[in-house]
Amino acid sequence: MAHSAIAKVSVAAPVTNDYYVKGSTYKPPLQTSNVSFGSKSRATAYTVDLRKNARLRNQSIVCMSVQQTATPKVAVTPLHLEDTKEPPLHLYKAKEPYTATIVSVDRIVGPKAPGETCHIVIDHDGNVPYWEGQSYGVIPPGENPKKPGNPHNVRLYSIASTRYGDNFDGKTASLCVRRAVYYDPETGKEDPSKNGICSNFLCNAKPGDKVQIAGPSGKVMLLPEEDPAATHIMIATGTGVAPYRGYLRRMFMENVPMFKFKGLAWLFLGVANNDSLLYDDEFTKYLQEYPDNFRYDKALSREQNNKKGGKMYVQDKIEEYSDEIFKLLDNGAHIYFCGLKGMMPGIQDTLKRVAEERGESWDAKLSQLKKNKQWHVEVY
């Protein structure tokens, strides 16, 4: 069923490669940008360009009382993917993986981003179903140098699409992968022998290449859907945004008869700079069309300063909104953390300090959040 709601927006928003306008009053046209994944064409009712337009990334506009028509939601199939009561788990093991096919590999960061991150679409032909928030294991080709005669160890990647995939047909899964490159600290030169085996295999892959996958796995990051009016606070660094892309597409892009989201989704994303933002066009579109249901805050460590004048990290953004976040948690909000393991100490310290300033025990509060199943962490 098409979504015909009219959203009235009054926000400061970055210009994406959808629009470029100067002036104080702006009425954007409704348009889409197509992305081609190999020989398969994606449904065109709701598509966005995953690639960056670096020239426009630093521009900004102020939209005053703009009427923005929500894009019709996309029909998904097969709906029997909604029928199971429990998530699929370990359908394929590392010793007997499923052979899937690479559909596309797209670089999704701009030229000024430190490092390369790719969006990779994998065709599993409906044979390795999953739920939002789960992970796939990938076994790169070749022999494990530490165990001659054996395959490489499995690498886990959070799935960055809904169960219906980017083609909305239940046959693909998407991964968000940062290429792991090692630089010698003495020479400063890249040492290919120490580069990440799996991330480089995936980022170098071509349409039609085969990939061995295991899984799906994981229950910690599953999206609770019992209450469609619930609040979900999502905190990510870098590619840790992957599961949240799946959540948000399910909430705002797909027409899923069994799930009509009416709550609040609040995303905090920490990256190095504007060119490092992942899926920013998608998230900005949700912000424009669903301002009452979606909030989006970015921490750009190399471009923004925190209140003390230091680099802006995601924990600094959390501190800015700490009172509101704590009130939402008190009212039952779910909070999720996904990204590098090193993100958690700074975040935990911030939350503990805020709790103490509020006269609360953070240890007691954290224990209660875990008991209530409001606390979800997946770091690597």
Disulfide bonds with the S-S distance in Angstrom:
none
